[in-house]
């Protein structure tokens, strides 16, 4: 198995896990406040891990894939804004692509909910999922600061 493939397998498996859990019909939040907090916390956790797995896969691809010349300017700008201008090119691009991928998957997940019996897609859940990705970016920034 090539190095590139082994980093993508956890991302694919995590996507499948999210899809399978989203396919369970009738998962509803009860009136209990704790149930609401736990379920929304689960959204944050799932997308935090999803972002970290995606970032790990992208950062390990190799520098030839993520050079400034090979990245569209708008993706470069998003990575710069999210993570800062003084960061290495590969890290910046990996953060941007991971963030966009996780956000698009969160949107598709909520659309998927609309087709599952006794479930409904909520646009607010997309933002909760994205909050998990933002938390992952914060953790990466914290790790980078403490590692240097």
Phi and psi restraints in degrees (value plus and minus 20) as a CYANA .aco file:
   2 UNK   PHI     -94.0   -54.0
   2 UNK   PSI     138.9   178.9
   3 UNK   PHI     -79.7   -39.7
   3 UNK   PSI     -60.2   -20.2
   4 UNK   PHI     -84.5   -44.5
   4 UNK   PSI     -62.8   -22.8
   5 UNK   PHI     -85.5   -45.5
   5 UNK   PSI     -61.3   -21.3
   6 UNK   PHI     -85.1   -45.1
   6 UNK   PSI     -43.2    -3.2
   7 UNK   PHI    -101.6   -61.6
   7 UNK   PSI     -42.9    -2.9
   8 UNK   PHI    -107.4   -67.4
   8 UNK   PSI     -41.6    -1.6
   9 UNK   PHI     -78.6   -38.6
   9 UNK   PSI     -66.6   -26.6
  10 UNK   PHI     -81.6   -41.6
  10 UNK   PSI     -54.0   -14.0
  11 UNK   PHI     -85.1   -45.1
  11 UNK   PSI     -66.0   -26.0
  12 UNK   PHI     -84.1   -44.1
  12 UNK   PSI     -62.9   -22.9
  13 UNK   PHI     -84.3   -44.3
  13 UNK   PSI     -58.0   -18.0
  14 UNK   PHI     -87.4   -47.4
  14 UNK   PSI     -58.9   -18.9
  15 UNK   PHI     -79.6   -39.6
  15 UNK   PSI     -63.7   -23.7
  16 UNK   PHI     -84.1   -44.1
  16 UNK   PSI     -60.2   -20.2
  17 UNK   PHI     -81.1   -41.1
  17 UNK   PSI     -66.6   -26.6
  18 UNK   PHI     -80.0   -40.0
  18 UNK   PSI     -64.2   -24.2
  19 UNK   PHI     -82.5   -42.5
  19 UNK   PSI     -65.3   -25.3
  20 UNK   PHI     -83.8   -43.8
  20 UNK   PSI     -65.9   -25.9
  21 UNK   PHI     -84.1   -44.1
  21 UNK   PSI     -53.0   -13.0
  22 UNK   PHI     -93.7   -53.7
  22 UNK   PSI     -37.2     2.8
  23 UNK   PHI    -107.1   -67.1
  23 UNK   PSI     -25.5    14.5
  24 UNK   PHI     -93.6   -53.6
  24 UNK   PSI      97.1   137.1
  25 UNK   PHI     -91.6   -51.6
  25 UNK   PSI     128.3   168.3
  26 UNK   PHI      56.5    96.5
  26 UNK   PSI      -5.1    34.9
  27 UNK   PHI     -93.7   -53.7
  27 UNK   PSI      89.1   129.1
  28 UNK   PHI    -143.9  -103.9
  28 UNK   PSI     131.6   171.6
  29 UNK   PHI    -103.6   -63.6
  29 UNK   PSI     110.1   150.1
  30 UNK   PHI     -97.6   -57.6
  30 UNK   PSI    -198.6  -158.6
  31 UNK   PHI     -97.9   -57.9
  31 UNK   PSI     -27.4    12.6
  32 UNK   PHI     -89.3   -49.3
  32 UNK   PSI     114.2   154.2
  33 UNK   PHI     -85.9   -45.9
  33 UNK   PSI     -56.6   -16.6
  34 UNK   PHI     -86.5   -46.5
  34 UNK   PSI     -58.1   -18.1
  35 UNK   PHI     -81.9   -41.9
  35 UNK   PSI     -62.6   -22.6
  36 UNK   PHI     -81.1   -41.1
  36 UNK   PSI     -67.1   -27.1
  37 UNK   PHI     -83.3   -43.3
  37 UNK   PSI     -62.6   -22.6
  38 UNK   PHI     -86.2   -46.2
  38 UNK   PSI     -61.4   -21.4
  39 UNK   PHI     -88.7   -48.7
  39 UNK   PSI     -61.2   -21.2
  40 UNK   PHI     -91.5   -51.5
  40 UNK   PSI     -54.2   -14.2
  41 UNK   PHI     -83.4   -43.4
  41 UNK   PSI     -54.0   -14.0
  42 UNK   PHI     -83.3   -43.3
  42 UNK   PSI     -60.9   -20.9
  43 UNK   PHI     -79.0   -39.0
  43 UNK   PSI     -67.5   -27.5
  44 UNK   PHI     -81.1   -41.1
  44 UNK   PSI     -67.0   -27.0
  45 UNK   PHI     -82.2   -42.2
  45 UNK   PSI     -66.0   -26.0
  46 UNK   PHI     -80.3   -40.3
  46 UNK   PSI     -61.7   -21.7
  47 UNK   PHI    -101.9   -61.9
  47 UNK   PSI     -43.8    -3.8
  48 UNK   PHI     -83.9   -43.9
  48 UNK   PSI     -69.1   -29.1
  49 UNK   PHI     -84.9   -44.9
  49 UNK   PSI     -61.6   -21.6
  50 UNK   PHI     -78.0   -38.0
  50 UNK   PSI     -65.8   -25.8
  51 UNK   PHI     -82.5   -42.5
  51 UNK   PSI     -66.5   -26.5
  52 UNK   PHI     -83.1   -43.1
  52 UNK   PSI     -59.7   -19.7
  53 UNK   PHI     -85.7   -45.7
  53 UNK   PSI     -62.0   -22.0
  54 UNK   PHI     -85.6   -45.6
  54 UNK   PSI     -64.4   -24.4
  55 UNK   PHI     -81.0   -41.0
  55 UNK   PSI     -64.7   -24.7
  56 UNK   PHI     -79.8   -39.8
  56 UNK   PSI     -61.4   -21.4
  57 UNK   PHI     -85.2   -45.2
  57 UNK   PSI     -65.8   -25.8
  58 UNK   PHI     -89.6   -49.6
  58 UNK   PSI     -58.8   -18.8
  59 UNK   PHI     -88.8   -48.8
  59 UNK   PSI     -42.8    -2.8
  60 UNK   PHI    -116.1   -76.1
  60 UNK   PSI     -14.8    25.2
  61 UNK   PHI     -86.7   -46.7
  61 UNK   PSI     -66.5   -26.5
  62 UNK   PHI     110.6   150.6
  62 UNK   PSI     131.2   171.2
  63 UNK   PHI     -85.5   -45.5
  63 UNK   PSI     -41.5    -1.5
  64 UNK   PHI     -87.8   -47.8
  64 UNK   PSI     -45.3    -5.3
  65 UNK   PHI    -101.0   -61.0
  65 UNK   PSI     -49.8    -9.8
  66 UNK   PHI    -139.4   -99.4
  66 UNK   PSI      54.3    94.3
  67 UNK   PHI    -131.4   -91.4
  67 UNK   PSI     138.4   178.4
  68 UNK   PHI     -78.2   -38.2
  68 UNK   PSI     -52.4   -12.4
  69 UNK   PHI     -90.4   -50.4
  69 UNK   PSI     -46.1    -6.1
  70 UNK   PHI    -113.9   -73.9
  70 UNK   PSI     -20.3    19.7
  71 UNK   PHI    -133.5   -93.5
  71 UNK   PSI     115.0   155.0
  72 UNK   PHI     -80.8   -40.8
  72 UNK   PSI     123.6   163.6
  73 UNK   PHI     -77.6   -37.6
  73 UNK   PSI     -56.6   -16.6
  74 UNK   PHI     -89.6   -49.6
  74 UNK   PSI     -55.0   -15.0
  75 UNK   PHI     -88.8   -48.8
  75 UNK   PSI     -59.8   -19.8
  76 UNK   PHI     -80.0   -40.0
  76 UNK   PSI     -63.3   -23.3
  77 UNK   PHI     -85.2   -45.2
  77 UNK   PSI     -62.9   -22.9
  78 UNK   PHI     -80.7   -40.7
  78 UNK   PSI     -66.0   -26.0
  79 UNK   PHI     -81.7   -41.7
  79 UNK   PSI     -58.3   -18.3
  80 UNK   PHI     -86.2   -46.2
  80 UNK   PSI     -62.3   -22.3
  81 UNK   PHI     -89.4   -49.4
  81 UNK   PSI     -60.0   -20.0
  82 UNK   PHI     -90.9   -50.9
  82 UNK   PSI     -61.8   -21.8
  83 UNK   PHI    -133.7   -93.7
  83 UNK   PSI     -32.7     7.3
  84 UNK   PHI      86.8   126.8
  84 UNK   PSI     133.2   173.2
  85 UNK   PHI    -100.7   -60.7
  85 UNK   PSI     -38.3     1.7
  86 UNK   PHI    -110.2   -70.2
  86 UNK   PSI      -7.9    32.1
  87 UNK   PHI    -112.8   -72.8
  87 UNK   PSI     133.3   173.3
  88 UNK   PHI     -77.8   -37.8
  88 UNK   PSI     127.7   167.7
  89 UNK   PHI     -75.8   -35.8
  89 UNK   PSI     -67.5   -27.5
  90 UNK   PHI     -84.2   -44.2
  90 UNK   PSI     -59.2   -19.2
  91 UNK   PHI     -87.1   -47.1
  91 UNK   PSI     -63.7   -23.7
  92 UNK   PHI     -80.1   -40.1
  92 UNK   PSI     -67.9   -27.9
  93 UNK   PHI     -86.2   -46.2
  93 UNK   PSI     -58.8   -18.8
  94 UNK   PHI     -83.4   -43.4
  94 UNK   PSI     -60.3   -20.3
  95 UNK   PHI     -84.0   -44.0
  95 UNK   PSI     -66.8   -26.8
  96 UNK   PHI     -82.7   -42.7
  96 UNK   PSI     -68.7   -28.7
  97 UNK   PHI     -86.4   -46.4
  97 UNK   PSI     -60.5   -20.5
  98 UNK   PHI     -81.2   -41.2
  98 UNK   PSI     -64.0   -24.0
  99 UNK   PHI     -83.1   -43.1
  99 UNK   PSI     -66.8   -26.8
 100 UNK   PHI     -83.9   -43.9
 100 UNK   PSI     -63.8   -23.8
 101 UNK   PHI     -81.5   -41.5
 101 UNK   PSI     -65.6   -25.6
 102 UNK   PHI     -85.2   -45.2
 102 UNK   PSI     -59.4   -19.4
 103 UNK   PHI     -85.1   -45.1
 103 UNK   PSI     -63.6   -23.6
 104 UNK   PHI     -86.1   -46.1
 104 UNK   PSI     -57.1   -17.1
 105 UNK   PHI     -87.5   -47.5
 105 UNK   PSI     -56.8   -16.8
 106 UNK   PHI     -82.7   -42.7
 106 UNK   PSI     -61.3   -21.3
 107 UNK   PHI     -83.9   -43.9
 107 UNK   PSI     -66.9   -26.9
 108 UNK   PHI     -84.7   -44.7
 108 UNK   PSI     -52.3   -12.3
 109 UNK   PHI     -84.8   -44.8
 109 UNK   PSI     -62.3   -22.3
 110 UNK   PHI     -90.1   -50.1
 110 UNK   PSI     -53.9   -13.9
 111 UNK   PHI     -84.7   -44.7
 111 UNK   PSI     -61.1   -21.1
 112 UNK   PHI     -79.0   -39.0
 112 UNK   PSI     -59.9   -19.9
 113 UNK   PHI     -76.5   -36.5
 113 UNK   PSI     -53.2   -13.2
 114 UNK   PHI     -84.5   -44.5
 114 UNK   PSI     -41.5    -1.5
 115 UNK   PHI    -121.9   -81.9
 115 UNK   PSI     -19.6    20.4
 116 UNK   PHI    -114.7   -74.7
 116 UNK   PSI     111.4   151.4
 117 UNK   PHI     -76.1   -36.1
 117 UNK   PSI     118.2   158.2
 118 UNK   PHI      40.5    80.5
 118 UNK   PSI       5.2    45.2
 119 UNK   PHI    -148.9  -108.9
 119 UNK   PSI     139.7   179.7
 120 UNK   PHI    -162.8  -122.8
 120 UNK   PSI     123.7   163.7
 121 UNK   PHI    -100.0   -60.0
 121 UNK   PSI     114.4   154.4
 122 UNK   PHI    -141.5  -101.5
 122 UNK   PSI     104.2   144.2
 123 UNK   PHI     -81.6   -41.6
 123 UNK   PSI     -50.7   -10.7
 124 UNK   PHI     -84.2   -44.2
 124 UNK   PSI     -50.1   -10.1
 125 UNK   PHI     -86.7   -46.7
 125 UNK   PSI     -49.2    -9.2
 126 UNK   PHI     -80.4   -40.4
 126 UNK   PSI     -63.6   -23.6
 127 UNK   PHI     -88.0   -48.0
 127 UNK   PSI     -54.3   -14.3
 128 UNK   PHI     -86.9   -46.9
 128 UNK   PSI     -60.6   -20.6
 129 UNK   PHI     -83.6   -43.6
 129 UNK   PSI     -63.2   -23.2
 130 UNK   PHI     -84.3   -44.3
 130 UNK   PSI     -51.2   -11.2
 131 UNK   PHI     -80.9   -40.9
 131 UNK   PSI     -55.1   -15.1
 132 UNK   PHI     -83.2   -43.2
 132 UNK   PSI     -60.0   -20.0
 133 UNK   PHI     -86.8   -46.8
 133 UNK   PSI     -60.1   -20.1
 134 UNK   PHI     -84.7   -44.7
 134 UNK   PSI     -61.1   -21.1
 135 UNK   PHI     -81.5   -41.5
 135 UNK   PSI     -57.8   -17.8
 136 UNK   PHI     -84.0   -44.0
 136 UNK   PSI     -60.3   -20.3
 137 UNK   PHI     -82.0   -42.0
 137 UNK   PSI     -62.4   -22.4
 138 UNK   PHI     -82.2   -42.2
 138 UNK   PSI     -62.4   -22.4
 139 UNK   PHI     -83.3   -43.3
 139 UNK   PSI     -60.5   -20.5
 140 UNK   PHI     -83.7   -43.7
 140 UNK   PSI     -65.0   -25.0
 141 UNK   PHI     -81.8   -41.8
 141 UNK   PSI     -61.8   -21.8
 142 UNK   PHI     -83.3   -43.3
 142 UNK   PSI     -64.5   -24.5
 143 UNK   PHI     -81.8   -41.8
 143 UNK   PSI     -62.9   -22.9
 144 UNK   PHI     -83.8   -43.8
 144 UNK   PSI     -59.0   -19.0
 145 UNK   PHI     -88.0   -48.0
 145 UNK   PSI     -59.5   -19.5
 146 UNK   PHI     -98.4   -58.4
 146 UNK   PSI     -45.0    -5.0
 147 UNK   PHI     -96.5   -56.5
 147 UNK   PSI     -43.3    -3.3
